[in-house]
C-alpha cells in the first residue's frame, strides 16, 4: 500500500487474476485470500487520485466478489472486522453506483439476466456491512446520504430494464435485486427508528430528514412490478397468495418513518408520487394491490384528508380516481385488511362502492358473530304456520336490558305427531337454511299484519278512491308502520311486536341475509339514526308515497290557480285535510284526528299558511307519527346488533344502500342465476336435465321464480349485487340418479338435488309439485 500507483494497481490485478484463474475455488481458499489481506491493495487503488477507472472498477468488483464469501449472512461470528472497516468499505460504497450500474442503454434479455446477480451481490455487500456493525451492539454509524446513491441507482436501473425484459428472464434472477433492496430497507428503517427512539422524543432534524428520504425510497420501491406474491404451493390455484421470499416490506416500516418525519410535507413523498403509484397499482393483481395498500395506508389517510372539501361535496377528484378503484377491489375481496385506513375514509363514503360498504359491514358482523359464538345458542322451536309463536318469551324481550348476543338456531314443528303422540319436528339440523326461512317468513308475517301498511294503497288520503290494488304482498312494494294512533287500536302488544321485528332485522344483518320487505326510507333513516332535515321531507316522501308527494307539490306550486281552482277545492279533491288536523286512518271511527298545532282543528289551511301546513303534515306522516314505532323497532335491532355496528352502517351507507343491503333485489335474473351456479356429482352446465331445468326457470313468472328461489335457499330475495353474493355458498345443482322422486332442497347449502329425469315434461311436473304442493316443508333443511 505504500508503493507507487503502478505497483498498487499491479497487486490488485494480480489478485484479480488469481481469482479468475480458478485458484480460489473453495470457500476456504477465498476466505484465505481475505485473511491474508489480499483486499488491501484494492483500498489503495480506490483512494489513489491517479487510479484509472478500469483499475477502480476492478477493485470494486473484486471487493464485492470476496465479500460474497465472508458476508454476514454466512459469517455470523463477525471474524473479519478489518475487512468491514468503514475506512475500507465506504470508499468501495462511493464507487459502487458508477461501477456496478454502468450499464448500456440497450440490453438483450440474456445480458440483463447476467447483470441481475451482479446487482444483487453489490446490495448484499452493503447489507453485510450494515449487519456486521449493526448487530454488534449498535456500533453502526451511517448517514443515509451515503447509501441512497446506490439504492436509488439500482431502483432506477431495475425499474427501467424490468419493464422491458423482466418477463423474459428467470423469476429468481428477476426478483433477487428486489429481495435485497427490501432487506436493506428493513435494516435501514430499523436503524433509523432505533436512533430516533434513543433521542427520547426529541427528534433531531437530521434524523427526521433521513427518515423522510428513506420513506420516499420505500414508496418508490413499491412501484416495481416484480411479483411479490405467488400462489401457495399446497393450495388450489384460486386460493390466496403468499409473499415470495423476502420481497415484501413490513407494513411497520412506512408507518414508523411517516410518524417521525412530520413537518417535511411533500419533501418525503409528493402527491405526484402517490398518484403515480396508484396508477401502477391499478394494473397489478389483487394480492399485489392489497400488499401495497397495506404498506402505504398511513400516507393514503393523509392524502385523502387533503381533498376533504371536495369529498364532503361527494366529488372524487382525479387524483383519487385510481386509488378508489384499488381500495374498492381490495376491500371487496377482504374487508378485514387496512382497518385503520377504512376508519379514516369512512368519513368520505363517496370513495367506496356499495359492494365495498356491504363487504365491510359483513366483515364487522363476522367479528361480532365470532365473539358471541362461545355462548349457548338460542333455539326457537316454532310451527311453520305461526313462526312467531312464543318467540318473544324465548328472546326474553320483557327484560328491557337483555341482549340477544348468542347464536340463533331454528327448528320447525312438522305439524303432526309421531307414533308416541309427541309432536314431530321437521327433518334437518339448522346450519343456516332454517334460520334463513324463519327470517323470511317472520318478515312476511309482520308486513301482512295490521301494524304495517302500503302507503300507496292504505294511506288515509286514499279513502274512498276506487280501483286501487289490494294485494299487499306484491314484490317491490314499500311498507311503513301504521301511525301510532292506529297501532294502539289494532293490537295490544304492538310495541313488543315492533321490537321483535327489530330483532328480526338485526339477525338478518348479523347473518348476512335479506328480508322480503322494502321499508320506507323515512322509517329506515330513523331506525339507523340518519339525520333528516325539514327540507328533506318532501323529497323523502316521493319514495314512500308518490301520489301524496304529487298532491303536496301541486299545492305548494300553486298550479291549480291557472285552472281557476281554489286551494280549498284542491284540498277537498285530493282528500287532504282543510284544517291543521289529520285523520290517520281510512276508517274515521278508528282514531281521532291528530292536531298538527294547538287548536289545529279550528285553523283553516290558507294560501298564506299552506307551506306551514305541508311542513307539519310531512313531519307527522314521516317522522313524529312513527317515533314510538321507531323507538321500539330500534330497541329490538340493538338487542342483536351492537350500537357501534349500527353507527358504522349509518356512517358508510345512504338510506338507499341500507335498503339494498337489507332487502336485496326483487327481480330474479335467470341469466345471472345460471352464471353463478355450481354443479356436482356428474352434472355440468351442458347436462340435459340441467338444460331443461334452466329452460323451465326461464319460462316461469317472477313470482314463480321467487318461489323456486325460496324453495332452494330459504329466501325469496336475490342478494344485493346478484347471485354471486349468495350466502353461504353459490347455488348448486347436484345429480341424483333416481328418477322416481321430486327435487329436494338443502337450504343450508343453497343446493337442489335434481334427479336425472328423462324428459322435460317430467322435470317440470316434479319441480312444480315440489315448489307448490310441499313448499317449505319439503326436502332436507
C-alpha positions, 0 to 999 in steps of 0.5 A: 500500500505504500508503493507507487500507483503502478505497483498498487494497481499491479497487486490488485490485478494480480489478485484479480487474476488469481481469482479468475484463474480458478485458484480460489475455488473453495470457500476456504481458499477465498476466505484465505485470500481475505485473511491474508489481506489480499483486499488491501491493495484494492483500498489503495487503488480506490483512494489513489487520485491517479487510479484509472477507472478500469483499475477502480472498477476492478477493485470494486468488483473484486471487493464485492466478489470476496465479500460474497464469501465472508458476508454476514449472512454466512459469517455470523461470528463477525471474524473479519472486522478489518475487512468491514472497516468503514475506512475500507468499505465506504470508499468501495460504497462511493464507487459502487453506483458508477461501477456496478450500474454502468450499464448500456442503454440497450440490453438483450434479455440474456445480458440483463439476466447476467447483470441481475446477480451482479446487482444483487451481490453489490446490495448484499455487500452493503447489507453485510456491512450494515449487519456486521456493525449493526448487530454488534451492539449498535456500533453502526454509524451511517448517514443515509446520504451515503447509501441512497446513491446506490439504492436509488441507482439500482431502483432506477436501473431495475425499474427501467430494464424490468419493464422491458425484459423482466418477463423474459428472464428467470423469476429468481434472477428477476426478483433477487435485486428486489429481495435485497433492496427490501432487506436493506430497507428493513435494516435501514428503517430499523436503524433509523427508528432505533436512533430516533427512539434513543433521542427520547422524543426529541427528534433531531432534524437530521434524523427526521430528514433521513427518515423522510428520504428513506420513506420516499425510497420505500414508496418508490420501491413499491412501484416495481412490478416484480411479483411479490406474491405467488400462489401457495404451493399446497393450495388450489390455484384460486386460493390466496397468495403468499409473499415470495421470499423476502420481497415484501416490506413490513407494513411497520416500516412506512408507518414508523418513518411517516410518524417521525418525519412530520413537518417535511410535507411533500419533501418525503413523498409528493402527491405526484408520487402517490398518484403515480403509484396508484396508477401502477397499482391499478394494473397489478393483481389483487394480492399485489394491490392489497400488499401495497395498500397495506404498506402505504395506508398511513400516507393514503389517510393523509392524502385523502384528508387533503381533498376533504372539501371536495369529498364532503361535496361527494366529488372524487377528484382525479387524483383519487380516481385510481386509488378508489378503484384499488381500495374498492377491489381490495376491500371487496375481496377482504374487508378485514385488511387496512382497518385503520385506513377504512376508519379514516375514509369512512368519513368520505363514503363517496370513495367506496362502492356499495359492494365495498360498504356491504363487504365491510359491514359483513366483515364487522358482523363476522367479528361480532358473530365470532365473539358471541359464538362461545355462548349457548345458542338460542333455539326457537322451536316454532310451527311453520304456520305461526313462526312467531309463536312464543318467540318473544318469551324465548328472546326474553324481550320483557327484560328491557336490558337483555341482549340477544348476543348468542347464536340463533338456531331454528327448528320447525314443528312438522305439524303432526305427531309421531307414533308416541303422540309427541309432536314431530319436528321437521327433518334437518339440523339448522346450519343456516337454511332454517334460520334463513326461512324463519327470517323470511317468513317472520318478515312476511308475517309482520308486513301482512299484519295490521301494524304495517301498511302500503302507503300507496294503497292504505294511506288515509288520503286514499279513502274512498278512491276506487280501483286501487290494488289490494294485494299487499304482498306484491314484490317491490312494494314499500311498507311503513308502520301504521301511525301510532294512533292506529297501532294502539287500536289494532293490537295490544302488544304492538310495541313488543311486536315492533321490537321483535321485528327489530330483532328480526332485522338485526339477525338478518344483518348479523347473518348476512341475509335479506328480508322480503320487505322494502321499508320506507326510507323515512322509517329506515333513516330513523331506525339507523339514526340518519339525520333528516332535515325539514327540507328533506321531507318532501323529497323523502316522501316521493319514495314512500308515497308518490301520489301524496308527494304529487298532491303536496307539490301541486299545492305548494306550486300553486298550479291549480290557480291557472285552472281557476281552482281554489286551494280549498277545492284542491284540498277537498279533491285530493282528500287532504285535510282543510284544517291543521288536523289529520285523520290517520286512518281510512276508517274515521271511527278508528282514531281521532284526528291528530292536531298538527298545532294547538287548536289545529282543528279550528285553523283553516289551511290558507294560501298564506299558511299552506307551506306551514301546513305541508311542513307539519303534515310531512313531519307527522306522516314521516317522522313524529307519527312513527317515533314510538314505532321507531323507538321500539323497532330500534330497541329490538335491532340493538338487542342483536346488533351492537350500537357501534355496528349500527353507527358504522352502517349509518356512517358508510351507507345512504338510506338507499344502500341500507335498503339494498343491503337489507332487502336485496333485489326483487327481480330474479335474473335467470341469466345471472342465476345460471352464471353463478351456479355450481354443479356436482356429482356428474352434472355440468352446465351442458347436462340435459336435465340441467338444460331443461331445468334452466329452460323451465326457470326461464319460462316461469313468472317472477313470482314463480321464480321467487318461489323456486328461489325460496324453495332452494335457499330459504329466501325469496330475495336475490342478494344485493349485487346478484347471485354471486353474493349468495350466502353461504355458498353459490347455488348448486345443482347436484345429480341424483340418479333416481328418477322416481322422486321430486327435487329436494332442497338443502337450504343450508347449502343453497343446493337442489338435488335434481334427479336425472329425469328423462324428459322435460315434461317430467322435470317440470311436473316434479319441480312444480309439485315440489315448489307448490304442493310441499313448499317449505316443508319439503326436502332436507333443511 
